[in-house]
Amino acid sequence: MPPALAAIAAGTPCGRCGVELRSHYFVANGHVVCESCRERLRGSGSAALGLGLGAAVLCAVLYYVVYLIWHSNFVLIAVLAGVVIGLAVRRGAQGSRLQRFRFMALGLTYLCVVSTYAPALMEMPGVDGPLHAAVRSLYLPFLMLISMKNPVTLILLGFGLHEAWKLSAPHVVNVDGPFRVLAPVGAAHGAVAATTDA
C-alpha cells in the first residue's frame, strides 16, 4: 500500500460520494472510495441497457421529428446514434471490461438505425403495414449488402457501428483493497488512557 494511503483515518470522506469511511476502503485509480462506489465501478448490466435503450429511443425520435418537419431523411442519424448509444452504454458499464456491453451497444445502434428505414419501406409495394415494414427493416442492410445498392447508407451504418464499438470501450479502473481505516487519533488516545486507568 502506498505510504500516502497508510494514514487514512475513520471519517475520511469517499472520493466519489462523500460518505464517511468507517471500517474499510478501496483505492480506484488513486482515489479513495467506499465499498458502495467500488461496486458501482464494476458496472451494471441493467444500467447499461437502460441508458443505451434510452439513447436509442432518443435518436430514433430525433430522426422522426426531422422527418416529419422537413420531410427529409436525416442520414447522419446512424453516426449520431453510434456515438450517443456508445457513450450511454459505457456510462452504465462503468469499469466493467466484459465484452457483452460493447455488443450491447452494437445491437442497440443497429436496431435504432434500421428503425429509421420504416418510412421508406412503407412506400414500397408489397409492404402491408408498419409491422411488416419494421420486420423488413431488420434485414434490409443485408439485402443492400448482397445487391450492393445504397452504398452510402451501408457506409453510414458501418460508421455508426464503429463509433458504438469504440465509444463503449470501458474505463480503465484499477481497484486495490480492501484496506482497513485507522482509528481517529482522539479515539486511539482515549483507548490508551482507558487501558492505563484500568
Backbone as CSV, one residue per row, in Angstrom:
resi,resn,N_x,N_y,N_z,CA_x,CA_y,CA_z,C_x,C_y,C_z
1,MET,0.855,-1.185,0.000,0.000,0.000,0.000,0.891,1.235,0.000
2,PRO,0.605,2.240,-0.845,1.420,3.439,-0.872,1.440,4.135,0.464
3,PRO,2.556,4.764,0.836,2.652,5.405,2.135,1.585,6.460,2.356
4,ALA,1.190,7.182,1.273,0.213,8.255,1.437,-1.141,7.724,1.868
5,LEU,-1.413,6.417,1.591,-2.710,5.857,1.926,-2.712,5.169,3.290
6,ALA,-1.553,5.085,3.922,-1.473,4.364,5.183,-2.065,5.159,6.333
7,ALA,-2.248,6.470,6.155,-2.712,7.319,7.254,-4.184,7.663,7.160
8,ILE,-4.948,6.960,6.320,-6.375,7.278,6.182,-7.109,6.844,7.447
9,ALA,-7.799,7.792,8.044,-8.477,7.543,9.318,-9.972,7.395,9.119
10,ALA,-10.618,6.783,10.067,-12.071,6.667,10.046,-12.681,8.059,9.993
11,GLY,-13.709,8.218,9.160,-14.337,9.519,8.985,-13.877,10.241,7.733
12,THR,-12.825,9.741,7.089,-12.374,10.335,5.832,-13.467,10.149,4.783
13,PRO,-13.817,11.184,4.013,-14.895,11.035,3.030,-14.463,10.246,1.806
14,CYS,-15.405,9.517,1.233,-15.187,8.802,-0.020,-14.942,9.827,-1.128
15,GLY,-14.001,9.512,-2.002,-13.660,10.443,-3.066,-14.722,10.584,-4.132
16,ARG,-15.735,9.688,-4.152,-16.790,9.759,-5.171,-18.112,10.257,-4.615
17,CYS,-18.552,9.653,-3.517,-19.883,10.012,-2.995,-19.828,10.856,-1.731
18,GLY,-18.669,10.934,-1.076,-18.529,11.780,0.106,-18.915,11.126,1.412
19,VAL,-19.384,9.868,1.389,-19.766,9.214,2.634,-18.517,8.969,3.481
20,GLU,-18.675,9.028,4.790,-17.527,8.837,5.682,-17.134,7.359,5.743
21,LEU,-15.852,7.099,5.610,-15.337,5.735,5.686,-15.250,5.303,7.144
22,ARG,-15.776,4.122,7.454,-15.835,3.680,8.846,-14.933,2.482,9.132
23,SER,-14.862,1.525,8.208,-14.075,0.325,8.504,-13.068,0.000,7.402
24,HIS,-13.541,-0.028,6.155,-12.663,-0.385,5.046,-12.797,0.631,3.923
25,TYR,-11.821,0.639,3.059,-11.888,1.489,1.880,-11.121,0.816,0.744
26,PHE,-11.335,1.325,-0.455,-10.643,0.839,-1.644,-9.969,2.028,-2.324
27,VAL,-9.045,1.717,-3.199,-8.364,2.759,-3.959,-8.597,2.472,-5.439
28,ALA,-9.327,3.370,-6.111,-9.641,3.223,-7.533,-8.941,4.319,-8.314
29,ASN,-7.969,3.922,-9.116,-7.181,4.880,-9.900,-6.629,6.006,-9.034
30,GLY,-6.167,5.648,-7.830,-5.549,6.628,-6.948,-6.508,7.384,-6.062
31,HIS,-7.813,7.123,-6.173,-8.818,7.818,-5.366,-9.404,6.862,-4.325
32,VAL,-9.564,7.370,-3.120,-10.140,6.572,-2.038,-11.649,6.498,-2.236
33,VAL,-12.194,5.279,-2.260,-13.626,5.092,-2.464,-14.170,4.100,-1.441
34,CYS,-15.459,4.205,-1.184,-16.122,3.290,-0.259,-16.522,2.016,-0.999
35,GLU,-17.064,1.063,-0.250,-17.423,-0.216,-0.851,-18.565,-0.077,-1.847
36,SER,-19.528,0.802,-1.567,-20.652,1.002,-2.485,-20.180,1.551,-3.830
37,CYS,-19.283,2.525,-3.787,-18.759,3.094,-5.030,-17.918,2.072,-5.783
38,ARG,-17.235,1.237,-5.033,-16.450,0.188,-5.686,-17.361,-0.762,-6.444
39,GLU,-18.542,-1.077,-5.880,-19.482,-1.946,-6.570,-20.026,-1.261,-7.816
40,ARG,-20.302,0.055,-7.713,-20.806,0.780,-8.874,-19.769,0.829,-9.992
41,LEU,-18.501,0.877,-9.621,-17.438,0.908,-10.626,-17.347,-0.395,-11.411
42,ARG,-17.909,-1.454,-10.871,-17.910,-2.735,-11.583,-18.893,-2.732,-12.743
43,GLY,-19.797,-1.772,-12.749,-20.772,-1.670,-13.828,-22.031,-2.447,-13.549
44,SER,-23.064,-2.106,-14.274,-24.363,-2.749,-14.092,-24.975,-3.026,-15.460
45,GLY,-25.357,-4.277,-15.691,-25.982,-4.616,-16.954,-27.293,-3.891,-17.161
46,SER,-28.095,-3.780,-16.094,-29.382,-3.093,-16.218,-29.192,-1.607,-16.472
47,ALA,-28.187,-1.001,-15.824,-27.926,0.422,-16.050,-27.441,0.663,-17.472
48,ALA,-26.543,-0.196,-17.948,-26.034,-0.044,-19.309,-27.153,-0.210,-20.335
49,LEU,-28.021,-1.207,-20.119,-29.128,-1.437,-21.041,-30.124,-0.286,-20.982
50,GLY,-30.424,0.180,-19.772,-31.386,1.271,-19.634,-30.904,2.550,-20.289
51,LEU,-29.658,2.923,-20.026,-29.116,4.134,-20.619,-28.966,4.002,-22.134
52,GLY,-28.502,2.828,-22.578,-28.349,2.617,-24.017,-29.681,2.617,-24.747
53,LEU,-30.686,1.981,-24.144,-32.011,1.944,-24.760,-32.621,3.343,-24.804
54,GLY,-32.423,4.097,-23.716,-32.920,5.471,-23.710,-32.269,6.318,-24.794
55,ALA,-30.968,6.132,-24.977,-30.257,6.874,-26.024,-30.754,6.473,-27.407
56,ALA,-31.031,5.175,-27.596,-31.525,4.693,-28.890,-32.898,5.286,-29.205
57,VAL,-33.774,5.304,-28.218,-35.112,5.875,-28.411,-35.008,7.367,-28.712
58,LEU,-34.136,8.061,-27.997,-33.943,9.487,-28.221,-33.483,9.774,-29.651
59,CYS,-32.540,8.987,-30.143,-32.038,9.181,-31.506,-33.122,8.880,-32.540
60,ALA,-33.901,7.819,-32.299,-34.976,7.489,-33.234,-36.042,8.582,-33.255
61,VAL,-36.378,9.106,-32.093,-37.361,10.201,-32.018,-36.836,11.418,-32.756
62,LEU,-35.554,11.729,-32.581,-34.954,12.868,-33.287,-35.068,12.691,-34.794
63,TYR,-34.806,11.486,-35.271,-34.906,11.223,-36.712,-36.321,11.494,-37.206
64,TYR,-37.321,10.981,-36.486,-38.701,11.119,-36.957,-39.211,12.547,-36.816
65,VAL,-38.706,13.286,-35.849,-39.072,14.705,-35.748,-38.558,15.461,-36.966
66,VAL,-37.303,15.212,-37.327,-36.725,15.843,-38.522,-37.493,15.418,-39.770
67,TYR,-37.845,14.142,-39.832,-38.563,13.622,-40.999,-39.950,14.268,-41.135
68,LEU,-40.639,14.409,-40.012,-41.990,14.971,-40.063,-41.984,16.466,-40.359
69,ILE,-40.977,17.176,-39.870,-40.938,18.631,-40.064,-40.436,18.998,-41.456
70,TRP,-39.324,18.377,-41.866,-38.692,18.771,-43.126,-38.890,17.737,-44.243
71,HIS,-39.543,16.619,-43.953,-39.804,15.574,-44.955,-38.518,15.143,-45.669
72,SER,-37.457,14.994,-44.899,-36.182,14.544,-45.456,-35.553,13.539,-44.502
73,ASN,-34.727,12.683,-45.068,-34.060,11.668,-44.264,-32.799,12.243,-43.634
74,PHE,-32.726,12.151,-42.340,-31.543,12.602,-41.600,-30.539,11.458,-41.635
75,VAL,-29.736,11.402,-42.698,-28.897,10.234,-42.940,-27.771,10.093,-41.925
76,LEU,-27.382,11.192,-41.307,-26.291,11.122,-40.331,-26.741,10.570,-38.987
77,ILE,-28.012,10.183,-38.893,-28.510,9.637,-37.634,-27.754,8.369,-37.254
78,ALA,-27.242,7.636,-38.252,-26.513,6.399,-37.961,-25.251,6.683,-37.158
79,VAL,-24.511,7.705,-37.575,-23.283,8.057,-36.865,-23.616,8.652,-35.502
80,LEU,-24.613,9.531,-35.460,-25.010,10.149,-34.195,-25.477,9.096,-33.202
81,ALA,-26.247,8.126,-33.678,-26.742,7.074,-32.798,-25.588,6.255,-32.237
82,GLY,-24.613,5.942,-33.075,-23.463,5.182,-32.594,-22.713,5.901,-31.492
83,VAL,-22.549,7.209,-31.654,-21.828,7.998,-30.648,-22.611,8.051,-29.339
84,VAL,-23.873,8.421,-29.433,-24.689,8.623,-28.228,-24.921,7.301,-27.493
85,ILE,-25.248,6.260,-28.231,-25.513,4.962,-27.601,-24.239,4.375,-27.012
86,GLY,-23.127,4.504,-27.735,-21.860,4.005,-27.204,-21.490,4.655,-25.892
87,LEU,-21.641,5.971,-25.810,-21.318,6.686,-24.575,-22.286,6.326,-23.448
88,ALA,-23.564,6.137,-23.794,-24.557,5.793,-22.775,-24.281,4.420,-22.173
89,VAL,-23.980,3.455,-23.032,-23.677,2.110,-22.537,-22.406,2.128,-21.703
90,ARG,-21.430,2.890,-22.144,-20.172,2.982,-21.392,-20.406,3.557,-19.997
91,ARG,-21.293,4.524,-19.900,-21.583,5.111,-18.586,-22.220,4.081,-17.661
92,GLY,-23.117,3.275,-18.206,-23.750,2.245,-17.388,-22.801,1.126,-17.035
93,ALA,-21.888,0.801,-17.957,-20.953,-0.300,-17.720,-19.840,0.089,-16.763
94,GLN,-19.568,1.384,-16.631,-18.518,1.893,-15.752,-17.190,1.203,-16.064
95,GLY,-16.576,0.583,-15.079,-15.254,-0.004,-15.283,-15.273,-1.457,-15.692
96,SER,-16.456,-2.024,-15.958,-16.526,-3.421,-16.341,-15.857,-3.642,-17.699
97,ARG,-15.058,-4.682,-17.787,-14.371,-4.988,-19.039,-15.030,-6.125,-19.801
98,LEU,-16.251,-6.467,-19.439,-16.973,-7.523,-20.136,-17.339,-7.059,-21.548
99,GLN,-17.075,-7.908,-22.525,-17.335,-7.548,-23.918,-18.832,-7.447,-24.220
100,ARG,-19.658,-8.021,-23.362,-21.093,-8.003,-23.654,-21.639,-6.588,-23.720
101,PHE,-21.040,-5.662,-22.998,-21.519,-4.288,-23.039,-21.246,-3.654,-24.404
102,ARG,-20.133,-4.004,-25.016,-19.815,-3.456,-26.327,-20.739,-4.050,-27.395
103,PHE,-21.053,-5.331,-27.268,-22.005,-5.944,-28.197,-23.409,-5.390,-27.964
104,MET,-23.702,-5.041,-26.733,-24.983,-4.400,-26.437,-25.088,-3.075,-27.181
105,ALA,-24.014,-2.287,-27.167,-24.001,-1.008,-27.878,-24.180,-1.216,-29.377
106,LEU,-23.537,-2.257,-29.914,-23.688,-2.555,-31.336,-25.138,-2.904,-31.673
107,GLY,-25.732,-3.777,-30.866,-27.104,-4.204,-31.122,-28.095,-3.054,-31.049
108,LEU,-27.963,-2.223,-30.026,-28.885,-1.095,-29.883,-28.711,-0.086,-31.011
109,THR,-27.473,0.129,-31.432,-27.238,1.055,-32.539,-27.845,0.519,-33.829
110,TYR,-27.662,-0.770,-34.078,-28.232,-1.383,-35.285,-29.749,-1.256,-35.285
111,LEU,-30.387,-1.597,-34.167,-31.848,-1.526,-34.091,-32.346,-0.089,-34.252
112,CYS,-31.618,0.849,-33.658,-32.016,2.250,-33.768,-31.950,2.713,-35.216
113,VAL,-30.855,2.386,-35.894,-30.671,2.859,-37.271,-31.670,2.215,-38.223
114,VAL,-31.851,0.894,-38.116,-32.767,0.234,-39.064,-34.218,0.645,-38.814
115,SER,-34.520,1.121,-37.604,-35.886,1.587,-37.352,-36.210,2.829,-38.177
116,THR,-35.175,3.537,-38.631,-35.409,4.738,-39.443,-35.681,4.399,-40.905
117,TYR,-35.562,3.119,-41.287,-35.844,2.718,-42.661,-37.335,2.521,-42.904
118,ALA,-38.117,2.480,-41.842,-39.540,2.160,-41.963,-40.305,3.101,-42.893
119,PRO,-40.120,4.435,-42.812,-40.887,5.307,-43.716,-40.672,4.988,-45.193
120,ALA,-39.427,4.727,-45.584,-39.152,4.399,-46.983,-39.760,3.053,-47.362
121,LEU,-39.711,2.098,-46.450,-40.276,0.784,-46.732,-41.797,0.836,-46.844
122,MET,-42.426,1.740,-46.090,-43.885,1.865,-46.133,-44.377,2.281,-47.516
123,GLU,-43.521,2.961,-48.268,-43.906,3.433,-49.595,-43.638,2.396,-50.678
124,MET,-43.045,1.285,-50.326,-42.727,0.257,-51.319,-43.911,-0.686,-51.507
125,PRO,-44.093,-1.179,-52.731,-45.181,-2.144,-52.960,-44.908,-3.458,-52.237
126,GLY,-45.954,-4.059,-51.773,-45.824,-5.338,-51.084,-45.663,-5.215,-49.587
127,VAL,-45.551,-4.004,-49.065,-45.440,-3.788,-47.618,-46.834,-3.498,-47.087
128,ASP,-47.327,-4.362,-46.209,-48.722,-4.303,-45.783,-48.991,-3.331,-44.642
129,GLY,-47.985,-2.966,-43.894,-48.234,-2.072,-42.772,-46.962,-1.811,-41.988
130,PRO,-47.083,-1.047,-40.898,-45.905,-0.703,-40.095,-45.162,-1.923,-39.555
131,LEU,-45.903,-2.954,-39.143,-45.254,-4.145,-38.594,-44.427,-4.853,-39.669
132,HIS,-45.005,-4.973,-40.843,-44.284,-5.597,-41.954,-43.040,-4.781,-42.311
133,ALA,-43.182,-3.468,-42.311,-42.041,-2.590,-42.608,-40.955,-2.730,-41.544
134,ALA,-41.387,-2.851,-40.288,-40.414,-2.994,-39.199,-39.635,-4.291,-39.325
135,VAL,-40.321,-5.372,-39.681,-39.653,-6.666,-39.833,-38.676,-6.625,-41.001
136,ARG,-39.091,-6.028,-42.100,-38.215,-5.960,-43.272,-37.006,-5.064,-43.027
137,SER,-37.189,-4.061,-42.184,-36.068,-3.154,-41.914,-34.945,-3.862,-41.164
138,LEU,-35.279,-4.936,-40.437,-34.266,-5.661,-39.670,-33.213,-6.307,-40.567
139,TYR,-33.646,-6.813,-41.723,-32.687,-7.482,-42.600,-32.386,-6.693,-43.877
140,LEU,-32.930,-5.491,-43.991,-32.686,-4.680,-45.182,-31.197,-4.414,-45.436
141,PRO,-30.392,-4.080,-44.402,-28.961,-3.847,-44.675,-28.261,-5.043,-45.320
142,PHE,-28.666,-6.263,-44.941,-28.059,-7.454,-45.524,-28.439,-7.590,-47.001
143,LEU,-29.684,-7.219,-47.333,-30.102,-7.243,-48.735,-29.340,-6.200,-49.537
144,MET,-29.142,-5.023,-48.946,-28.391,-3.976,-49.636,-26.941,-4.393,-49.829
145,LEU,-26.403,-5.109,-48.852,-25.013,-5.563,-48.959,-24.860,-6.604,-50.069
146,ILE,-25.833,-7.503,-50.174,-25.773,-8.540,-51.210,-25.933,-7.934,-52.600
147,SER,-26.883,-6.999,-52.726,-27.150,-6.399,-54.035,-26.253,-5.204,-54.344
148,MET,-25.468,-4.771,-53.325,-24.583,-3.612,-53.459,-25.346,-2.351,-53.860
149,LYS,-26.536,-2.193,-53.299,-27.329,-0.982,-53.510,-27.215,-0.078,-52.284
150,ASN,-27.427,1.211,-52.504,-27.366,2.208,-51.432,-26.078,2.089,-50.608
151,PRO,-24.924,2.193,-51.268,-23.670,2.045,-50.508,-23.479,3.124,-49.448
152,VAL,-24.021,4.324,-49.687,-23.869,5.399,-48.696,-24.556,5.024,-47.399
153,THR,-25.740,4.433,-47.503,-26.472,4.000,-46.313,-25.678,2.957,-45.542
154,LEU,-25.090,2.018,-46.259,-24.301,0.976,-45.604,-23.038,1.550,-44.969
155,ILE,-22.414,2.506,-45.649,-21.195,3.122,-45.101,-21.518,3.872,-43.812
156,LEU,-22.623,4.625,-43.815,-23.007,5.366,-42.613,-23.363,4.419,-41.475
157,LEU,-24.041,3.323,-41.805,-24.348,2.327,-40.774,-23.062,1.737,-40.211
158,GLY,-22.101,1.479,-41.094,-20.814,0.963,-40.639,-20.094,1.941,-39.729
159,PHE,-20.128,3.220,-40.083,-19.516,4.237,-39.234,-20.199,4.288,-37.873
160,GLY,-21.529,4.198,-37.878,-22.265,4.234,-36.622,-21.918,3.062,-35.727
161,LEU,-21.839,1.873,-36.306,-21.476,0.687,-35.526,-20.041,0.784,-35.016
162,HIS,-19.169,1.338,-35.833,-17.779,1.517,-35.403,-17.689,2.459,-34.218
163,GLU,-18.440,3.565,-34.264,-18.433,4.519,-33.157,-19.017,3.889,-31.888
164,ALA,-20.065,3.103,-32.053,-20.672,2.447,-30.888,-19.679,1.490,-30.236
165,TRP,-18.950,0.733,-31.050,-17.962,-0.207,-30.518,-16.822,0.540,-29.841
166,LYS,-16.341,1.590,-30.482,-15.192,2.333,-29.958,-15.534,3.063,-28.663
167,LEU,-16.671,3.751,-28.657,-17.006,4.601,-27.510,-17.579,3.819,-26.335
168,SER,-17.972,2.574,-26.551,-18.459,1.767,-25.426,-17.327,1.021,-24.741
169,ALA,-16.087,1.257,-25.177,-14.938,0.644,-24.517,-14.913,1.081,-23.058
170,PRO,-14.638,0.180,-22.139,-14.737,0.511,-20.712,-13.658,1.474,-20.251
171,HIS,-13.998,2.211,-19.189,-12.995,2.996,-18.492,-11.959,2.032,-17.909
172,VAL,-10.728,2.448,-17.882,-9.703,1.632,-17.225,-9.706,1.997,-15.746
173,VAL,-10.226,1.107,-14.928,-10.325,1.347,-13.490,-9.557,0.247,-12.766
174,ASN,-8.496,0.627,-12.093,-7.719,-0.308,-11.279,-8.091,-0.113,-9.816
175,VAL,-8.656,-1.146,-9.214,-9.129,-1.053,-7.833,-8.255,-1.934,-6.949
176,ASP,-7.738,-1.360,-5.894,-6.970,-2.096,-4.898,-7.725,-2.071,-3.576
177,GLY,-7.516,-3.100,-2.763,-8.170,-3.137,-1.466,-8.916,-4.447,-1.275
178,PRO,-9.606,-4.591,-0.171,-9.901,-3.522,0.800,-8.755,-3.265,1.779
179,PHE,-8.683,-2.019,2.235,-7.748,-1.619,3.276,-8.550,-1.204,4.500
180,ARG,-7.970,-1.414,5.650,-8.652,-1.040,6.892,-8.293,0.393,7.256
181,VAL,-9.317,1.173,7.614,-9.066,2.546,8.034,-8.481,2.544,9.440
182,LEU,-7.749,3.596,9.765,-7.171,3.734,11.096,-8.167,4.424,12.013
183,ALA,-8.097,4.115,13.281,-8.967,4.782,14.252,-8.565,6.240,14.342
184,PRO,-9.533,7.153,14.562,-9.191,8.560,14.741,-8.189,8.736,15.869
185,VAL,-7.363,9.759,15.755,-6.308,9.987,16.753,-6.889,10.130,18.142
186,GLY,-7.973,10.870,18.290,-8.590,11.078,19.600,-9.081,9.773,20.201
187,ALA,-9.667,8.927,19.347,-10.180,7.644,19.840,-9.036,6.746,20.290
188,ALA,-7.921,6.804,19.553,-6.769,5.977,19.919,-6.204,6.400,21.265
189,HIS,-6.069,7.724,21.532,-5.576,8.213,22.816,-6.524,7.836,23.940
190,GLY,-7.845,7.897,23.643,-8.824,7.560,24.671,-8.720,6.093,25.067
191,ALA,-8.493,5.240,24.045,-8.362,3.811,24.339,-7.124,3.536,25.189
192,VAL,-6.009,4.246,24.910,-4.791,4.071,25.673,-4.998,4.533,27.106
193,ALA,-5.669,5.697,27.276,-5.917,6.234,28.606,-6.790,5.300,29.424
194,ALA,-7.827,4.720,28.771,-8.704,3.804,29.488,-7.939,2.571,29.930
195,THR,-7.050,2.095,29.078,-6.253,0.919,29.445,-5.335,1.244,30.617
196,THR,-4.742,2.441,30.619,-3.834,2.848,31.712,-4.577,2.983,33.026
197,ASP,-5.765,3.583,33.007,-6.549,3.758,34.231,-6.958,2.416,34.816
198,ALA,-7.258,1.473,33.911,-7.679,0.161,34.411,-6.510,-0.531,35.101
